[in-house]
Amino acid sequence: MFLGGNITMLEMKDQHGPLFQKRIPIYTRSVKGKFRNFKTAVLILAYTVFFALPWMPWSRTGAADQAVMFDLASRRFFIFDLVIFPQDIFLLSLLLFIAAAFLFFVTELVGRAWCGYFCFQTLWLDCFMYIEHMIQGERPARMRLAKQPWNAEKIFKVGGSHLAMILVAFWTGVTFVAYFTYTPQFVSEFFSGQASQVAYISVLLLTISTYAAGGIAREQICTHVCPYARFQGVMYEHDTLAPAYDAKRGEGVSGRALPGKGLKTQEERTQNGHGDCIDCGFCVQVCPTGVDIRKGMQYQCISCGLCIDACNTIMDSLGWKRGLIRYDSDRNLAREQPAEPRIVWKQMKVVLNGLALLVMIALLMYRIATRSEVEVMVEQERQPLYVELSDESVRNRYKIHIVNKTDHDETYRVTVQGIPEQALDMGIGVDGVTIRPGKDLHLTAKVDLDEDMAKRVTEFEFVITANSARENKIVRKVNFYSEHQDDQHTDHREDKH
């Protein structure tokens, strides 16, 4: 069977060519237009935020004066005035749900807009392609450079462009690591050789991965690595807008043709059965993933709209109507006379995703606005539930967990309600216990009630008060167990029988 399998594979190779096709390099041509301008604006904004944010100062106590910092050592995430703790995992869950719902919602309306304009791979690939344009020249010059033998010009231009990409990738790695520490101190220690080994390894790995993804693998990340390209089909609707080629207008009856003799005007082309597409290939040349949009929807398309800019440029030069390639839907293109493309949001999936998105955003904002600066958990020790002391009083033991979620030292006092205050024994001073910012503390509380009170009390309350906010008291109701309650439970069970 093994031999037979080999023969079959060889036969397939002979009939259909090689089993694995070698990657065909993509040399993109630069283009001007509104989609290219929007991509450039997003690129500048994204790079400004990413590279500048770690350097932005922000006055705070108990931590570094940095606007955004993910301090793993103290287990705190600082985002301007918002401080996130591990106990706030619900907020992270909501954020991830919002990101997923937003991705589905946008995809159902305008296709892979995230991929085309906002994806990290797109942003860095766009930057690296711009570096190539600057150093190696426009598409014909880069193609000529790739074919010529290695000489001083090729070494300088190709080597220089890749060196610039590596520098961008390196600073990307440095900036990413800077988000997890105090940036000025980290950069100073990094370049003076005093940073930790983990920092150097992290920057090295990030530099290699960024350069490999944007400078070498390029569109293969979008077509073979990213899972979004594979499952996007289940999110598309018949009314989803995406870059599309108007085949009826472009092909005509006889197909597309170059504007040669007798085919230069639209009237001449119509008489000969040809459409408005002059088969210039400009739309393919500007595509960062090498897609020919004229072949219909393909999973490699990232909806960046550059093919629209390219086609509109050609239509403008010919004096013909724009929109041969445009954002449109399958349903509209299938009509005899396509209408003006528009976003169609009145669909069940779109409405449900939109409602879920709004609800989760509202819940996230509510949780952030109402989150407490202290987290308190009180649990009763179950082994044993109670202890009878020599003076016939009854003791229950409780574990109190207090988390200080402020950015300053805070002192907390623990008192009780519903029982005498002297019944509580915390083993700490009356002034309370001080907890550092972002830290937590486990306390043990003993509550002793005399025999008569133990018979009457079944529950009481712990009250935790912060010295800096005495008006905001946190109350936790707990049970108190004794032999009397056990007898009551037993009698109740017997009555039921």
Beta strands, then each sheet from edge to edge (+ up, - down):
strand 1: 68-71
strand 2: 76-79
strand 3: 82-84
strand 4: 242-245
strand 5: 325-328
strand 6: 374-380
strand 7: 387-388
strand 8: 394-404
strand 9: 410-417
strand 10: 424-425
strand 11: 433-435
strand 12: 440-449
strand 13: 459-466
strand 14: 469-479
sheet 1: 1+ 2- 3+
sheet 2: 4+ 5-
sheet 3: 6+ 8- 7+
sheet 4: 6+ 8- 12+ 10-
sheet 5: 11+ 9- 13+ 14-
end
